[in-house]
Amino acid sequence: MSQIRRESRDIPTSRRILSKTLAFLVTGALAAASAGAAATSASAATLSDAVQGTVTGVTSNFGNTGHATENINSLADRNPATKWYATPGGNPSVENPIYAIYTLSAPVAIDAYRITAAGDSASFPVRDPKNWTILGSNSAAAAADANDASWQVVDTRANQTFAANYFARDYTVSAPQSYSYYQLRVTEKQGTSSNLQIADWTLLQLVDDSGAVSKKIEFDSISANNGLLNANASLVSGVDYLNGTGGLTEANNYLKTETHSSGTRQLAGVTNGAWVRYPSVDLGTHQALAVKVRYDAAADRVFNASISIHVDSLANTPVVTVPLPNTGASWGTYGTVIADLTTRFTGSHDLYVVFNATTEGTRQYVGNLDYFELLYTIDKQELGAVVTQYQALLPDAALYPADDFQAFENALTAASAVLADDEASYADVSAALAVLNQAGSALQWIVIGEVSALVTLANGVSQSSVTAASWTALQTALSSAYALTSASSHADYVQARDALQSAYDNRVAVVDTTTTITSAPETIAWDASATVSVSVSAGATGTVNILEGATTLASATVGEDGNAQAVIPALTSGSHTVFAYYLGDETHKSSTSAAVTIVVGEKPADPTDPTDPTDPTDPVNPVVPTVTAPVISSSIQVFGATTGRVTLSASVTGATSGTVTFRSGTTVLGTAPVVKQGSTHWATLVVPATLKVGTYGALTATLSADGKTVTSATAAGSFKVVKAKLATLKVKAPKKAKKGKKTSVKVSASKLLTSKAAASGKVVVYVGKKKVKTLTVAQIAKKRGTVKVTIAKKYVKGRSLTVKATFTPAAAAKAGVESSSATAKIAVKK
């Protein structure tokens, strides 16, 4: 396994210090909790393009898939000889970008990336990218949608240029995050040409390659002075070195030592087939395990380069062959690679370094070589730190899916074995670290999946299918679930899951109803009222209105038998089509009856002065104010409720102002003004929240207007004011406990009453008749609504035990709040 480091001006020295935080990432519908472990290390680091090998798929909006070497797959192949040539037919822009999307086999955090210009960039610089953004995502939807909302900005660059053919530039990422999908989104090119071309887009990671005790050999050490090796009389061709084969001039084709512009010496003129002998390289008692090579391989001069190291003889099988990927577009950019030795050795040996490359056009060289370094130890510092941090998760196995945690344990065991193995190779350590990090990042608390599943179930409930209280409870629980983040604790997720499960399980359905007009007169006299009898399907409560079009003519309260009678005041002459509309209640949907026709007779002639139709003595048009019996909106009101209170309504005729006083028997409930609603005058009273607990019947409405007072008939229905309850009180207990051993239960209590007012009082926990714990509601609220109560071993006896939690309201609230309790039963096993 080898990894390459490029030393580029785009990567500052400070980025050579590796400081990674390893964390477990959570994925869905919710946004996710983390396992919380982290490991960090700081040491010299190099850039590796090994992560590019995890790219499993490449897509684009302009893939050029019909071309063999210029399609979208060429972007990911790490081969500058091929390129991605996109022909969109127009210049890219922020609104219409040209993009490429990489799909990785597992989430990876990149520390940098490389953009390599095409091989003909110098001839067509207008095709080079200028402005772009790198994005990352962990959503599967992102693979098919470049505009998916899950995409997050990783890096943005503007006004970039590429100096030559195959020119490669590395760009650092300021805040690496793990993603399964990466997107290159080009929004502007260098020129007005509509075509875009890029040889390679390569993902890079910083990897630790320091800390090894080593033997360093400078490639230029074969000759003390600069110049061609064949000009050095102390060196013999075929014994100390051999020039390579190539079609270049002698000065360029022959091995030589020279001083680089940085001031360091290097071996140059290295072509395919050349080799150099380094005599008597003495490792002493140390054993060489791996080799590190520092070199310069320009993309426009080097292709498919490698070196092989032979011990003692060229005829011996090489102990290692090290690929030398290109380090830059042209000469001047150094990189390093590390590779394991296939055969380890110690002692003093002649080492033969053989240079190989594929010659192609101007690419005739292997590279300029700085040094190679034989490593005696393999750095395991980062692996050790990660193993230590992950071991802290072992006691929490029950929080994770069994299969995932087993895979994690297997990876941890394997990594620990590599850590303890003195014979472990560089590849072994790198692989163990990668597998362990992948297994660790895949861990997700079981409760996260449970919350996600419950969120799906709750979102499938329609508002019209449940009561208002059930809907409010579901939405409150959903809001708590949506508020969870990767920083939320396991307890936060458990609490959200339990609240959502309770709201879903305890939802109350709203049922359909049928409303029928059972009787109504077909004809009535001009000045007569009409009584309409209505039946609503069993169980319904509330109000029925009789309407003609959009005008309400009369209202009545549905009795316990589902029947109601509404009296329509005198109507105008002619045919009237009316229907009944049931308004619904908390658990019953509204419904409409079929229409019936009532024919009103002709108005009789006026025997009095027809010019004074408002004459009180006029038997035809007397001005007599009337008020209907109160219409009750609901049969129940919770004491102290701020919403959902009962309203009493009465329609008024013969008056356009005044007040209506509503009574229950002789008890005054309140007074409301007469106001116009549509074509009818009404008075509506919202029953006071502090009305005492009890049943209120014999309801009447008294109109006071223009010095006149008139009282309605008594309404057929009634309503109740009931005590508020604690919104939630639960005891969660294990199914069984061991006899003579202590156990525990969880007591949950809400901080609100069913009236939405704050609860106050005590919750007492009993085992049988024995009081074991007393808590205030405020104390439970401080524990996020749930308190763990330990049951002493002396109570764990017999075949079972019953745990009961009883809520008693504070003395000041007892008049309007009732006590409540919850129980749980635990089986006792030997």
C-alpha positions in Angstrom: 0.0 0.0 0.0 1.5 3.4 -0.9 0.3 6.9 -0.3 1.5 10.1 -2.0 2.2 13.5 -0.5 2.4 16.5 -2.8 4.2 19.6 -1.6 2.3 22.4 -3.3 2.1 26.1 -2.8 -1.7 25.7 -2.3 -1.2 23.6 0.8 0.5 25.8 3.6 3.0 24.3 6.0 0.5 24.4 8.8 -1.6 21.9 7.0 1.2 19.4 7.4 0.1 19.0 11.0 -2.6 16.3 11.2 -5.4 17.0 13.8 -8.4 14.9 13.1 -11.4 14.4 15.4 -13.0 11.0 14.9 -16.7 11.0 15.7 -19.7 8.7 15.1 -22.1 10.3 12.7 -26.0 9.7 12.9 -28.3 9.5 9.8 -32.9 10.6 8.7 -35.5 11.5 9.1 -34.5 13.3 12.3 -31.4 14.3 12.3 -29.2 12.2 14.3 -27.5 11.5 17.9 -23.8 10.5 18.0 -22.0 7.8 19.9 -19.9 10.6 21.4 -16.4 9.1 21.2 -13.6 11.1 19.7 -9.9 10.6 19.1 -7.2 13.0 18.0 -3.6 12.8 16.9 -1.1 15.4 15.9 1.9 14.5 13.8 3.6 15.2 10.5 1.1 14.3 7.7 1.1 13.8 4.0 -1.6 13.9 1.4 -2.9 10.5 0.1 -5.1 9.9 -2.9 -6.0 6.4 -1.6 -9.5 7.6 -0.8 -10.1 8.0 -4.6 -10.1 4.3 -4.8 -13.4 4.3 -2.8 -15.2 6.1 -5.6 -17.8 3.6 -6.9 -19.8 5.7 -9.3 -19.5 9.0 -11.3 -22.5 10.9 -12.7 -22.8 14.2 -14.5 -25.4 16.4 -16.3 -22.9 16.3 -19.3 -21.3 12.9 -19.1 -20.1 12.6 -22.7 -20.7 8.8 -22.2 -20.3 8.1 -25.9 -16.5 8.9 -25.9 -14.1 6.2 -24.8 -11.4 8.4 -23.1 -13.2 11.7 -22.6 -16.3 10.6 -20.7 -17.2 11.4 -17.1 -15.5 8.3 -15.7 -12.1 9.7 -16.9 -12.5 12.4 -14.2 -12.0 9.8 -11.4 -9.4 7.5 -13.0 -6.3 9.3 -11.7 -4.9 9.2 -15.2 -4.1 12.6 -16.7 -3.8 11.0 -20.1 -7.6 10.8 -20.2 -10.0 13.7 -19.5 -13.7 14.6 -19.0 -14.8 16.7 -22.0 -18.3 18.3 -21.3 -20.2 19.9 -24.1 -23.2 21.6 -22.6 -23.9 24.0 -25.5 -23.5 27.1 -23.4 -21.3 28.6 -20.7 -21.8 27.3 -17.1 -23.2 29.7 -14.5 -24.4 29.7 -11.0 -27.9 29.0 -12.3 -26.8 26.4 -14.9 -23.7 24.7 -13.6 -21.8 21.8 -15.1 -21.4 19.2 -12.3 -19.9 15.8 -11.5 -21.0 13.7 -8.6 -18.8 11.0 -6.9 -20.5 8.1 -5.0 -18.2 6.6 -2.3 -18.4 3.1 -0.8 -18.4 4.6 2.7 -18.5 8.1 4.3 -15.1 9.8 4.1 -13.8 13.2 5.3 -11.4 14.7 2.8 -8.6 17.1 3.8 -7.9 18.3 0.3 -8.6 17.6 -3.4 -6.7 18.0 -6.6 -7.8 19.5 -10.0 -5.6 18.4 -12.9 -5.8 20.2 -16.2 -6.2 18.3 -19.5 -3.2 17.3 -21.6 -4.1 20.0 -24.2 -4.9 22.8 -21.6 -2.1 25.0 -23.0 -3.7 24.9 -26.4 -7.3 25.4 -25.1 -7.0 27.3 -21.9 -10.6 28.6 -22.4 -11.8 25.1 -21.5 -10.3 25.1 -18.0 -12.5 25.6 -15.0 -12.3 29.0 -13.3 -14.9 29.1 -10.5 -16.3 26.1 -8.7 -17.8 24.8 -5.4 -17.2 21.4 -3.8 -20.2 20.0 -2.0 -20.8 16.9 0.2 -23.9 14.9 1.2 -24.9 11.7 3.1 -28.3 11.5 1.5 -28.9 8.8 -1.1 -31.2 11.3 -2.9 -28.1 13.5 -3.6 -26.6 10.9 -6.0 -29.4 11.6 -8.5 -30.1 15.3 -7.7 -27.3 17.9 -7.8 -29.7 20.4 -6.2 -30.9 18.2 -3.3 -31.3 20.2 -0.1 -28.8 17.8 1.7 -25.8 19.1 -0.2 -23.4 21.0 2.1 -20.6 23.3 1.0 -17.1 21.8 1.4 -14.9 24.3 -0.4 -15.4 27.2 -2.9 -12.8 28.6 -5.3 -12.8 31.5 -7.7 -10.5 32.9 -10.4 -8.3 29.8 -10.6 -5.9 29.2 -13.5 -3.8 26.3 -14.8 -0.3 27.0 -16.1 0.3 24.1 -18.4 -0.8 20.8 -19.8 -1.5 18.3 -17.0 -1.0 21.1 -14.5 -2.3 19.8 -11.1 -3.3 22.1 -8.2 -4.2 20.9 -4.7 -6.7 22.7 -2.6 -7.2 22.3 1.2 -10.6 21.8 2.9 -10.9 24.0 6.0 -13.4 21.9 8.0 -13.4 18.3 6.8 -16.7 16.3 7.4 -17.5 12.7 6.4 -19.7 12.4 3.3 -20.8 9.5 1.1 -21.3 11.8 -1.9 -19.1 14.6 -3.3 -20.0 17.1 -6.0 -17.8 19.3 -8.2 -20.0 22.2 -9.4 -18.4 24.4 -12.0 -20.1 27.8 -12.4 -17.6 29.6 -14.7 -14.8 28.7 -17.2 -11.8 30.6 -18.3 -13.2 31.7 -21.6 -16.4 31.9 -23.7 -16.0 28.5 -25.2 -19.1 26.4 -24.3 -16.9 23.3 -23.6 -15.3 22.3 -20.3 -12.4 19.9 -19.8 -10.7 18.5 -16.7 -8.2 15.6 -16.7 -8.7 14.5 -13.0 -10.6 15.5 -9.9 -8.9 13.6 -7.1 -10.0 13.4 -3.4 -7.1 13.5 -0.9 -6.6 12.7 2.8 -3.9 13.6 5.3 -2.1 10.5 6.5 0.5 10.1 9.3 3.8 8.8 8.1 6.2 10.0 10.8 7.7 8.7 13.9 9.5 5.7 12.4 13.2 5.1 13.2 14.8 4.8 9.8 17.8 4.7 7.5 17.8 7.5 5.0 19.7 7.3 1.7 20.1 10.3 -0.6 19.7 9.4 -4.2 22.4 11.9 -5.1 24.9 10.2 -2.7 26.2 8.0 -5.5 28.3 11.0 -6.6 29.8 13.8 -4.4 29.8 16.3 -7.3 27.1 17.4 -9.7 27.2 16.2 -13.3 26.7 13.1 -15.5 27.6 9.9 -13.7 29.5 8.7 -16.8 31.8 11.7 -16.3 32.7 10.5 -12.8 35.8 8.4 -13.2 35.2 6.6 -9.9 31.9 5.1 -11.2 31.7 2.2 -13.6 28.7 1.8 -15.9 27.1 -1.6 -15.4 28.6 -1.9 -11.9 27.6 1.2 -10.1 24.9 2.4 -12.4 23.3 2.0 -15.8 21.7 4.7 -17.9 18.2 4.1 -19.2 16.9 3.8 -22.7 15.2 6.7 -24.4 15.3 8.9 -27.4 16.6 11.9 -25.7 20.0 13.6 -26.0 22.9 12.4 -23.9 22.7 15.3 -21.5 19.0 14.6 -20.8 19.0 10.8 -21.2 21.9 10.0 -18.9 21.9 9.8 -15.1 23.2 12.8 -13.4 23.2 14.6 -10.0 22.2 18.3 -9.8 21.1 21.0 -7.4 17.4 21.8 -7.4 16.2 25.4 -7.3 15.3 24.8 -3.6 19.0 24.2 -2.9 18.8 20.5 -2.4 20.6 17.9 -4.6 18.8 15.3 -6.6 19.3 12.4 -9.0 18.1 13.5 -12.4 18.2 12.3 -16.0 16.4 9.1 -14.8 14.8 7.2 -17.7 13.2 3.8 -18.0 15.5 0.9 -17.3 18.1 2.9 -15.4 19.5 1.6 -12.1 21.9 2.8 -9.4 23.8 0.7 -6.8 24.1 2.0 -3.2 26.9 -0.1 -1.6 27.0 -1.3 2.0 23.8 0.2 3.3 24.1 -0.9 6.9 21.0 -1.3 9.0 22.8 -2.8 11.9 20.4 -4.9 14.0 17.4 -2.9 12.8 14.9 -4.6 10.4 13.6 -2.6 7.4 9.8 -2.9 7.3 8.8 -0.3 4.8 10.3 2.3 2.5 9.5 6.0 2.0 10.5 7.8 -1.3 10.7 11.5 -1.9 10.6 12.5 -5.6 9.4 14.9 -8.3 7.3 13.4 -11.1 6.0 16.0 -13.5 2.8 15.0 -15.3 4.1 16.4 -18.6 7.4 14.5 -18.3 6.6 11.3 -16.4 4.0 8.5 -17.0 3.4 5.3 -15.0 6.7 5.5 -13.1 8.0 3.2 -10.3 11.1 2.1 -8.6 12.1 -1.4 -7.4 14.7 -2.2 -4.7 16.8 -5.3 -5.0 19.1 -6.5 -2.2 22.6 -7.6 -3.0 22.0 -8.4 -6.7 19.8 -7.3 -9.6 19.1 -10.9 -10.1 17.3 -11.2 -6.8 13.5 -10.6 -6.6 12.8 -7.0 -5.6 11.9 -6.6 -1.9 9.5 -3.8 -2.9 8.1 -2.0 -6.0 6.9 1.5 -5.3 4.6 3.3 -7.8 5.5 7.0 -8.2 2.3 8.9 -9.1 2.7 12.3 -10.7 3.3 15.0 -8.2 2.5 18.1 -10.3 1.9 19.4 -13.8 5.6 20.3 -14.3 8.9 19.9 -12.6 9.2 21.5 -9.1 6.6 19.7 -7.0 7.9 17.0 -4.6 5.9 14.3 -3.0 6.5 11.2 -0.9 5.1 7.7 -0.9 5.3 4.9 1.7 5.2 1.2 0.8 5.6 -2.1 2.8 8.5 -4.3 1.9 7.4 -7.7 0.7 10.6 -9.2 2.2 12.1 -7.6 5.3 15.9 -7.5 5.8 18.6 -6.4 8.3 22.4 -6.0 8.3 24.6 -4.5 5.6 23.7 -4.9 1.9 24.3 -3.4 -1.5 21.0 -2.0 -2.6 20.1 -1.7 -6.3 17.4 0.8 -7.2 15.8 0.1 -10.6 13.8 2.9 -12.3 10.9 2.1 -14.6 8.4 4.2 -16.6 6.3 4.1 -19.7 7.7 6.4 -22.5 5.1 8.4 -24.3 5.7 11.6 -26.4 7.4 14.1 -24.1 7.0 11.8 -21.1 10.3 10.1 -21.2 11.4 10.2 -17.5 10.9 8.4 -14.3 11.4 11.5 -12.2 13.9 13.5 -10.2 14.7 11.6 -7.0 15.6 13.2 -3.6 15.9 10.2 -1.2 14.6 6.9 -0.1 14.2 6.0 3.6 14.1 2.5 5.1 11.7 2.5 8.0 12.4 0.3 11.0 9.0 0.7 12.8 5.4 1.2 11.8 3.7 4.2 13.4 0.7 2.9 15.4 0.0 6.1 17.4 -3.2 7.1 15.6 -4.5 3.5 15.6 -3.8 3.2 19.3 -5.6 6.4 20.1 -8.7 5.3 18.1 -8.7 1.9 19.7 -8.6 3.4 23.2 -11.5 5.8 22.4 -13.7 3.1 20.9 -13.1 0.7 23.8 -15.1 3.2 25.9 -18.2 2.1 23.9 -18.1 -1.6 24.8 -20.3 -1.2 28.0 -23.0 0.4 25.8 -23.5 -2.5 23.5 -27.2 -2.8 24.4 -27.8 0.7 22.9 -26.9 -0.4 19.4 -28.2 -3.0 16.8 -26.6 -6.4 17.6 -25.3 -7.0 14.1 -23.8 -3.5 13.8 -22.2 -3.7 17.2 -20.8 -7.2 16.4 -19.2 -5.8 13.3 -17.8 -3.0 15.3 -16.4 -5.4 18.0 -14.9 -7.5 15.3 -13.1 -4.4 13.8 -12.0 -3.3 17.3 -10.6 -6.8 18.1 -8.8 -6.9 14.7 -7.4 -3.4 15.3 -6.2 -4.3 18.8 -4.5 -7.4 17.3 -2.7 -5.3 14.7 -1.7 -2.9 17.5 -0.2 -5.8 19.5 1.4 -7.4 16.5 5.1 -6.4 16.2 5.1 -7.8 12.7 2.2 -5.7 11.5 2.9 -3.9 8.2 2.1 -0.3 7.2 -0.7 -1.7 5.1 -2.1 -3.7 8.1 -2.2 -0.6 10.3 -3.8 1.6 7.6 -6.4 -1.1 6.8 -7.2 -1.8 10.4 -7.7 1.9 11.1 -9.9 2.4 8.0 -12.1 -0.6 8.9 -12.4 0.4 12.5 -13.4 4.0 11.7 -15.9 2.7 9.1 -17.5 0.3 11.6 -17.5 2.9 14.4 -19.1 5.6 12.2 -21.8 3.1 11.2 -23.0 2.7 14.8 -26.3 4.3 15.5 -28.4 4.0 18.7 -31.4 1.7 18.4 -33.6 4.4 19.8 -32.8 6.6 16.8 -34.4 4.1 14.5 -37.3 3.8 16.8 -37.9 7.6 16.9 -37.6 7.7 13.1 -40.2 4.9 12.7 -42.6 6.7 15.1 -42.1 10.0 13.3 -43.2 8.2 10.1 -46.3 6.7 11.8 -47.2 10.0 13.4 -46.9 11.9 10.1 -49.4 9.4 8.7 -52.1 10.6 11.0 -54.4 13.2 9.4 -55.6 16.1 11.6 -59.3 15.4 10.6 -59.1 11.8 11.8 -58.3 12.5 15.5 -59.6 14.8 18.3 -58.0 18.3 18.7 -56.3 17.1 22.0 -54.9 14.1 20.2 -53.6 16.2 17.4 -52.0 18.7 19.7 -50.3 15.9 21.7 -49.0 14.3 18.4 -47.6 17.7 17.1 -46.0 18.5 20.5 -44.3 15.1 20.5 -43.2 15.4 16.9 -41.7 18.9 17.6 -39.6 17.3 20.4 -38.5 14.6 18.0 -37.6 17.1 15.3 -35.6 19.1 17.8 -33.1 16.2 18.4 -29.6 16.8 17.0 -26.3 14.9 17.0 -25.6 16.6 20.3 -28.7 15.1 22.0 -28.1 12.5 24.6 -29.4 9.0 24.6 -31.8 10.0 27.4 -33.1 12.8 25.2 -33.9 10.3 22.4 -35.6 7.9 24.9 -37.8 10.7 26.3 -38.8 11.8 22.8 -39.5 8.2 21.7 -41.7 7.5 24.8 -43.6 10.8 24.4 -44.2 10.1 20.7 -45.3 6.5 21.4 -47.7 7.6 24.1 -49.2 10.3 21.9 -49.6 7.9 19.0 -51.0 5.0 21.2 -53.4 7.3 23.1 -54.8 9.2 20.1 -58.6 9.3 20.0 -60.3 9.0 16.6 -63.0 11.3 15.3 -65.9 9.2 13.8 -68.2 10.0 10.9 -71.8 10.9 11.7 -75.1 10.8 9.9 -77.7 13.6 10.3 -81.3 13.1 9.3 -84.4 15.3 9.4 -86.9 12.9 10.9 -89.9 15.3 10.7 -90.8 18.7 9.3 -94.1 20.3 8.2 -94.7 20.4 4.5 -96.9 23.5 4.9 -97.4 26.2 7.6 -99.4 29.3 7.9 -97.8 32.6 7.1 -97.2 33.7 10.7 -96.5 30.2 12.2 -93.2 28.7 13.3 -92.0 25.3 12.1 -90.7 22.6 14.4 -88.0 20.4 12.7 -86.9 17.2 14.4 -83.4 16.0 13.7 -81.6 12.7 14.5 -77.7 12.4 14.7 -76.0 9.1 14.8 -75.5 7.7 18.3 -72.9 9.2 20.6 -72.8 12.6 19.0 -73.2 15.7 21.2 -73.3 19.4 20.5 -75.4 21.6 18.2 -77.6 21.2 15.1 -78.4 24.2 12.9 -81.3 24.5 10.5 -80.2 26.4 7.4 -81.7 27.8 4.3 -78.7 28.3 2.0 -76.1 30.0 4.1 -78.6 31.5 6.5 -79.1 29.9 9.9 -82.8 29.8 10.8 -82.7 27.9 14.1 -80.4 25.9 16.4 -80.9 23.1 18.9 -78.8 20.9 21.2 -78.5 17.2 20.5 -79.8 15.2 23.4 -78.3 12.0 24.9 -80.6 10.0 22.6 -79.1 11.8 19.5 -82.3 13.7 18.8 -82.9 17.5 18.6 -85.8 19.8 17.9 -85.4 23.2 16.4 -88.1 25.8 16.1 -87.9 28.0 13.0 -89.4 31.4 13.5 -92.1 32.6 11.0 -90.9 32.6 7.5 -91.9 34.7 4.4 -94.6 33.4 2.1 -93.4 30.9 -0.5 -91.3 27.7 -0.7 -88.3 27.3 1.6 -85.7 24.5 1.2 -84.0 23.8 4.5 -81.5 21.3 5.8 -79.9 20.3 9.1 -76.2 20.8 9.7 -74.6 19.0 12.7 -71.5 21.0 13.9 -69.7 18.1 15.4 -67.9 17.7 18.7 -64.5 16.5 19.9 -64.9 12.9 18.8 -67.6 13.3 16.0 -67.3 14.8 12.6 -69.9 17.3 11.3 -72.5 16.1 8.8 -75.4 17.5 6.7 -78.9 16.1 6.2 -80.9 15.8 3.0 -83.0 18.9 2.3 -86.7 19.2 2.9 -89.2 21.8 1.6 -91.5 23.9 3.8 -94.2 25.9 2.0 -95.4 29.0 3.9 -98.9 30.3 3.1 -99.8 33.8 1.8 -99.7 36.8 4.1 -103.3 37.9 5.1 -104.5 41.3 4.4 -103.7 44.0 7.0 -107.0 45.2 8.7 -105.2 48.2 10.3 -103.6 51.2 8.7 -101.3 49.8 6.0 -99.2 52.9 6.1 -98.1 52.1 9.7 -96.8 48.5 9.6 -94.8 49.1 12.9 -98.0 49.9 14.9 -97.8 47.7 18.0 -101.5 47.2 17.8 -101.2 45.9 14.3 -102.2 42.2 14.4 -100.3 41.5 11.3 -96.9 43.1 12.0 -96.6 43.6 15.7 -93.1 44.6 16.9 -92.4 41.8 19.5 -88.7 41.1 20.3 -87.9 37.4 20.7 -84.8 35.4 21.8 -84.2 31.7 21.2 -83.2 29.1 23.8 -79.4 29.0 24.2 -77.4 26.9 21.8 -74.6 25.0 23.6 -71.3 24.6 21.7 -69.9 21.7 23.8 -71.1 19.5 26.6 -67.8 19.7 28.6 -65.6 22.4 29.8 -62.4 21.8 31.8 -62.0 24.0 34.9 -59.4 26.7 34.3 -59.1 26.0 30.5 -57.8 28.9 28.4 -59.0 27.3 25.2 -61.9 25.1 24.1 -64.4 26.7 26.5 -68.1 26.3 26.1 -70.1 29.1 24.3 -73.8 29.8 24.7 -75.5 31.5 21.7 -79.0 32.9 21.2 -80.5 34.5 18.1 -82.6 37.7 18.5 -85.5 39.1 16.4 -87.3 42.3 16.8 -84.3 44.1 18.2 -81.0 45.2 16.8 -79.2 46.1 20.1 -79.4 45.3 23.8 -78.0 42.5 25.9 -78.7 38.9 26.6 -78.2 37.4 30.1 -77.6 33.6 30.2 -78.7 31.7 33.2 -78.7 28.1 34.5 -81.8 28.1 36.6 -81.3 31.2 38.8 -77.5 31.2 38.4 -76.3 34.0 36.2 -73.6 32.7 33.9 -72.9 36.0 32.1 -74.1 38.7 29.8 -73.3 39.3 26.1 -74.2 42.1 23.7 -76.5 41.7 20.7 -74.5 41.9 17.5 -75.4 41.3 13.9 -74.0 38.3 12.2 -74.9 38.1 8.5 -78.7 38.8 8.3 -79.3 37.6 11.9 -78.7 39.2 15.3 -77.0 37.1 17.9 -75.6 37.2 21.4 -72.8 34.8 22.3 -71.3 34.2 25.8 -68.0 32.4 26.4 -68.5 30.6 29.7 -65.9 31.9 32.3 -62.9 29.6 32.8 -63.4 29.8 36.6 -67.0 28.6 36.6 -67.3 26.1 39.4 -67.2 22.4 38.7 -70.7 21.0 38.2 -73.6 20.4 35.8 -75.4 23.4 34.3 -78.9 22.8 32.9 -82.2 24.6 32.7 -80.4 27.1 30.4 -82.3 30.3 29.4 -81.5 33.5 27.7 -83.1 36.9 28.7 -83.1 39.7 26.2 -83.1 43.3 27.4 -83.7 45.8 24.6 -85.6 49.1 24.1 -86.9 48.9 27.7 -88.4 45.5 27.1 -87.4 42.2 28.6 -88.1 38.8 27.2 -86.9 35.3 28.3 -86.4 32.4 26.0 -87.6 28.9 26.3 -85.4 26.5 28.3 -82.7 24.8 26.3 -83.0 21.0 26.0 -79.4 20.3 26.7 -76.8 21.1 29.4 -73.1 21.2 29.9 -70.6 20.2 32.6 -67.6 21.9 34.1 -65.2 19.1 35.0 -62.0 19.1 37.1 -58.7 19.4 35.2 -56.4 16.4 35.4 -52.6 15.9 35.2 -52.0 15.6 31.4 -49.6 12.7 31.8 -48.9 10.3 34.7 -47.2 7.0 33.9 -45.3 4.2 35.7 -42.8 2.3 33.5 -41.6 -0.9 35.1 -39.6 -3.9 34.0 -41.7 -7.0 33.2 -39.9 -9.0 36.0 -37.6 -8.6 39.0 -35.5 -11.1 40.9 -36.8 -12.0 44.3 -34.9 -10.3 47.2 -33.1 -8.0 44.8 -33.8 -4.3 44.4 -35.3 -3.0 41.2 -36.5 0.3 39.9 -39.3 2.0 38.0 -39.6 5.2 36.0 -42.3 7.7 37.0 -43.3 10.2 34.4 -45.5 13.3 35.1 -46.3 16.3 32.9 -45.9 19.8 34.2 -49.2 20.8 32.6 -52.8 20.0 33.4 -55.4 19.1 30.8 -56.5 22.8 31.1 -53.0 23.8 29.8 -52.4 25.4 33.2 -49.2 24.6 35.2 -49.7 21.6 37.5 -48.8 21.8 41.2 -48.9 19.1 43.8 -47.3 15.9 44.8 -46.8 12.5 43.3 -46.5 9.7 45.9 -45.2 6.3 44.8 -46.5 3.2 46.6 -45.5 -0.5 46.5 -48.7 -2.1 47.5 -49.9 0.1 50.4 -46.3 1.1 51.4 -45.2 4.6 50.5 -41.7 4.5 49.1 -41.2 8.0 47.5 -42.8 11.4 47.5 -42.0 13.9 44.8 -43.4 17.3 43.8 -44.4 17.9 40.2 -41.8 20.6 40.0 -39.0 18.1 41.0 -40.1 15.7 38.2 -40.2 18.5 35.7 -36.6 19.4 36.5 -35.7 15.8 35.5 -37.3 16.3 32.1 -40.5 14.8 33.3 -39.2 11.4 34.3 -37.7 10.2 37.6 -36.1 6.9 38.4 -37.4 5.4 41.7 -35.6 2.5 43.3 -37.7 -0.2 44.9 -35.8 -1.7 47.9 -35.2 -5.5 47.9 -37.5 -5.9 50.9 -40.5 -5.1 48.7 -39.5 -7.6 46.0 -41.3 -10.7 47.2 -44.2 -12.9 46.6 -45.2 -13.6 43.0 -45.7 -10.0 41.9 -45.6 -6.5 43.2 -47.8 -3.5 42.2 -46.3 0.0 41.9 -48.7 2.9 42.0 -48.1 6.6 41.5 -50.8 8.9 42.8 -51.0 12.6 42.0 -52.6 14.9 44.6 -53.1 18.5 43.6 -52.0 21.3 45.9 -54.6 22.4 48.4 -55.3 25.7 46.6 -56.1 23.9 43.4 -58.2 21.0 44.7 -61.5 22.7 43.8 -60.7 22.6 40.1 -58.1 19.7 39.8 -58.7 16.1 40.5 -56.4 13.4 41.8 -55.1 10.7 39.4 -53.0 7.6 39.5 -51.1 5.1 37.4 -50.0 1.6 38.1 -47.6 -1.0 36.9 -47.2 -4.7 37.8 -43.9 -6.5 38.1 -43.6 -10.3 38.1 -41.2 -11.6 40.8 -39.0 -14.5 39.8 -36.7 -16.6 41.9 
